[in-house]
Amino acid sequence: MHLSETYRRIVQCGGIVRRANETAELEACSDELLVRRVADGDTRAFELLYDRYARPVYSLACRMLGDPSEAEELLQETFLRFWQQASRFEARRGSFGSWLMSIAHNLAIDTLRARRRRPQRADFVDLTTLPWHEIDQAASAHDAAEASELRDRVRRAMAQLPEPQRLAIELAYYAGLTHSEIAAVLGEPIGTIKTRLRLGMQKLQQLLREQPAERAP
């Protein structure tokens, strides 16, 4: 998870390097203030936000794409998009972490769509640790067709969740973050995260029960 490639591309875009005496001051800044400075071309503020959020972005990308090299590329592209769109961030609409993870998620979805004709990882939607009878059955049967159908059903159900719930579930089960890590990334109280996960999982189970299974004739 190196910054070098993204940093090189940003410098080419005309980023302003501000270092030395500002380092300690910047490190104490909130995400919101750092984003403002990034919007003004401050590459040091950008580096600090990269240090804070590279790990969860990479974890989510790696889990969704199943390919470390593609995840690394998506990580770099996510932060390049952030650099280009920093002025669009609105704190009143949510935390920076939530906004950034949404960028990463959308890029991952685009990547998956682009390679749809290529074989996908059998465990892309690896939710077998959850207490769902049908998922446990699919996992124990090692039935590729059934697993593929289940992945599609979960994707469709996930797309119907409210974004805060969907994002919390993705960070927990795709990126493997703890509740406290998710709370830190999204800038929300841990109690809020737990509630979103609980309600999101309940809704997801309901959607899966209501969703008809598509079986080949």
Beta strands, then each sheet from edge to edge (+ up, - down):
end
